């Protein structure tokens, strides 16, 4: 009887780690999106959306940090406010687990849309040093993370 209880206990105990792994969330990647200082559009915020959900209103000379699931990522942006001109822009990329992606944004002069492009980490590091703080909806970011 004791050996049956012991074997039942060992089967149960060895299956716990696999059950815990099955319940962990999918792997994620980090996206750091920033908007360097531009005189044009300095008072305009841009809505940033991921999977149809509003993430943030990105301000001039600010950045935001978000966590996205691995795989295909589509981020959208459009000008916030009255809605006369709401030209939407998007960026698509494949996110790998544990990677950090840096996206620089630039407002377009004639349409008011926000262009987005993935940039190298070293380039982004230089630009982010000139941006004093995150936007109101983001956590601070450090290259030491």
C-alpha positions as CSV (number, residue, x, y, z in Angstrom):
1,X,0.0,0.0,0.0
2,X,2.8,2.4,0.9
3,X,4.6,1.7,-2.4
4,X,1.4,2.5,-4.4
5,X,1.0,5.8,-2.5
6,X,4.6,6.6,-3.1
7,X,4.4,5.8,-6.8
8,X,1.2,7.9,-7.1
9,X,2.9,10.8,-5.3
10,X,6.0,10.6,-7.6
11,X,3.8,10.6,-10.8
12,X,1.8,13.6,-9.5
13,X,4.9,15.5,-8.4
14,X,6.7,14.9,-11.7
15,X,3.7,16.0,-13.8
16,X,3.4,19.4,-11.9
17,X,6.2,21.2,-13.8
18,X,4.8,20.2,-17.2
19,X,1.3,21.5,-16.1
20,X,2.9,24.7,-14.9
21,X,4.6,25.2,-18.3
22,X,1.4,24.6,-20.2
23,X,-0.3,27.4,-18.3
24,X,2.5,30.0,-18.7
25,X,1.7,32.8,-21.2
26,X,3.2,32.8,-24.7
27,X,6.6,34.4,-25.2
28,X,6.7,38.1,-25.7
29,X,8.8,40.9,-27.2
30,X,9.3,44.5,-26.2
31,X,8.5,47.5,-28.4
32,X,10.0,50.9,-27.7
33,X,8.3,53.6,-29.8
34,X,9.6,57.1,-29.7
35,X,8.8,60.5,-31.2
36,X,11.8,62.8,-31.4
37,X,11.3,66.6,-31.1
38,X,9.8,68.2,-34.2
39,X,8.6,71.8,-34.4
40,X,5.9,70.7,-36.8
41,X,3.0,69.1,-34.9
42,X,4.5,69.8,-31.5
43,X,1.1,70.1,-29.9
44,X,-0.5,67.0,-31.5
45,X,-0.8,63.6,-30.0
46,X,-1.0,60.4,-32.0
47,X,-3.1,57.5,-31.0
48,X,-1.2,54.2,-31.1
49,X,-3.2,51.0,-31.4
50,X,-2.3,47.3,-31.1
51,X,-4.9,44.7,-32.1
52,X,-7.6,47.3,-32.1
53,X,-6.9,48.4,-28.5
54,X,-5.6,51.9,-27.8
55,X,-2.2,51.7,-26.2
56,X,-1.2,55.4,-25.8
57,X,-1.5,58.9,-27.1
58,X,2.2,59.5,-28.2
59,X,3.3,63.1,-27.6
60,X,6.1,65.1,-29.1
61,X,9.5,64.3,-27.5
62,X,8.2,61.3,-25.6
63,X,8.5,57.5,-25.8
64,X,6.4,54.5,-24.9
65,X,7.2,50.9,-24.0
66,X,4.8,48.0,-24.7
67,X,4.9,44.3,-24.6
68,X,3.6,42.4,-27.6
69,X,3.2,38.6,-28.2
70,X,5.6,36.9,-30.6
71,X,4.6,36.5,-34.2
72,X,2.9,39.0,-36.5
73,X,2.6,42.4,-35.0
74,X,0.5,45.2,-36.5
75,X,0.7,48.7,-34.9
76,X,-1.5,51.5,-36.1
77,X,-1.4,55.2,-35.6
78,X,-3.6,58.2,-36.4
79,X,-3.9,61.8,-35.2
80,X,-6.0,62.3,-32.1
81,X,-8.5,65.1,-31.8
82,X,-11.3,66.5,-33.8
83,X,-11.1,64.1,-36.7
84,X,-10.9,66.3,-39.8
85,X,-7.9,64.4,-41.0
86,X,-7.4,61.0,-39.6
87,X,-5.1,59.3,-42.0
88,X,-4.1,56.0,-40.5
89,X,-0.6,54.5,-40.8
90,X,0.6,51.1,-39.8
91,X,3.7,49.0,-39.4
92,X,3.9,45.2,-39.6
93,X,6.8,43.1,-38.4
94,X,7.5,39.6,-37.0
95,X,8.3,39.8,-33.3
96,X,10.8,37.2,-31.9
97,X,10.7,36.1,-28.2
98,X,12.9,38.2,-25.9
99,X,13.8,40.8,-28.6
100,X,13.4,44.6,-28.3
101,X,12.3,46.5,-31.3
102,X,12.8,50.3,-31.6
103,X,10.3,52.2,-33.7
104,X,11.0,55.9,-34.6
105,X,7.9,58.0,-35.6
106,X,7.8,61.1,-37.6
107,X,4.7,63.2,-38.4
108,X,4.1,63.9,-42.1
109,X,3.8,67.6,-43.0
110,X,0.9,67.6,-45.4
111,X,-1.3,64.8,-44.3
112,X,-0.7,64.8,-40.5
113,X,-0.1,61.1,-40.5
114,X,2.5,59.5,-38.3
115,X,5.2,57.5,-40.2
116,X,6.7,54.6,-38.3
117,X,9.9,52.7,-39.0
118,X,12.0,50.1,-37.2
119,X,15.5,51.5,-36.5
120,X,18.7,49.9,-35.2
121,X,19.2,49.8,-31.4
122,X,22.4,52.0,-31.5
123,X,20.6,54.7,-33.5
124,X,17.6,54.6,-31.2
125,X,19.9,54.8,-28.1
126,X,21.3,58.1,-29.3
127,X,17.8,59.5,-30.0
128,X,16.3,58.2,-26.7
129,X,19.0,60.0,-24.7
130,X,17.5,63.3,-25.9
131,X,14.0,62.3,-24.8
132,X,13.7,63.1,-21.1
133,X,10.7,60.9,-20.0
134,X,8.1,58.4,-21.2
135,X,4.6,59.4,-22.2
136,X,2.0,59.4,-19.5
137,X,0.9,55.8,-20.4
138,X,4.3,54.1,-20.4
139,X,6.9,52.7,-18.0
140,X,10.4,54.2,-18.0
141,X,12.9,52.4,-20.2
142,X,16.6,51.7,-19.6
143,X,19.1,50.2,-22.0
144,X,20.4,48.2,-19.0
145,X,17.3,46.1,-18.8
